[in-house]
Amino acid sequence: MNCLGRLKIVAIGGGTGLASVLRGLKSLDSDITAIVTVADDGGSSGKLRKDMKMLPPGDIRNCLVALAEAEPDMTSLFNHRFARGALAGHNFGNLFLAAMTEMTGDFQLAVRTMSRILAVKGRVLPATLSDVTLRAEMEDGTVVFGEYAIPQVRKRIKRLSVMPPDPPALDEAVRAIGEADGIIIGPGSLYTSVIPNLLVPGIREAIASSRSHKLYVCNIMTQPGETDGYSVSDHVFAIERHAGRLFASVLANTAEAPEETAVKYAEEGRFQVRLDRAALIERGYLVVAGDYLSRGDLARHDSVKLAVSIMQFVRGAGTSNIRRKKVASGS
């Protein structure tokens, strides 16, 4: 454990949740590696994946932009989404990665090129280079294929898997996990952003064997079609069922969203994830609880608060604070 120098942090997930972690960590003195799911098959990423026979670029682009230190105009350009014509729905950064992949024949080289242009602080790696498709078995026995389709059916998910099974992990990602001082899993869509990474055996096994501080960051809001009615422990136990016990500590938000924000989200079928601390402690988990809510119209993590807490946890302060709370509660 590098307690005095720059900590090596590996963050695993996808979507806007992982980007919020990276945006905060970027401002602190750490060596960051993001490991990203490649199961996306919706929107611009899905179209490029189908038409160009390439890995979906969206989540990777989102993380690259989050870690960028380039001028704001440049990052805005790579995040720009076309609104008209044949390119409507496509994102410029996605198209850039598609063009570079076609020119070089190498998706990883395309990612490294975009990283240089955006002066990215850290690395963004796919969990696997395999063309994987998500398969979800629902509690009623129906089976749904595809990251985009799974939440659309609005049924409770019993079991998630990938096709083809057991895709090989990217060697560079496995090495990063092995060298990490801290491993952060989430936040992000539980079944379509977080768990897919853990269904890659090499990624899962590297996390399990790591002796670094490992922390799961739970979502603030439930997601329709994926985690309706889920508490924090429901998120954690779902990961256990799919990947085994990979971490012993859980970070959860306890701050309440403003009423007008909560009402807006409720209209979309989204509600704040309830922290059921006793259920987690009973299973031996340590809980990092606090106000991690951003101020504004969106119920999202505050990147700075989250990053500071993560760094404290990795340096060891978080674990000692949790243990004191656990003793004080009589658990």
Secondary structure, 3 states (H helix, E strand, C coil): CCCCCCEEEEEEECHHHHHHHHHHHCCCCEEEEEEECCCCCCHHHHHHHHHHCCCCCHHHHHHHHHCECCCHHHHHHHHCECCCHHHCCCEHHHHHHHHHHHHHCCHHHHHHHHHHHCCECCEEEECECCCCEEEEEECCCCEEECCCHHHHCCCCEEEEEEECCCCCECHHHHHHHHHCCEEEECCCCHHHHHHHHHCCHHHHHHHHHCCCEEEEECCCECCCCCCCCCEHHHHHHHHHHHHCCCCCEEEEECCCCCHHHHHHHHHCCCCECECCHHHHHHCCCEEEEECCECCCCCCCECHHHHHHHHHHHHHCHHHHHHHHHHHHHCC
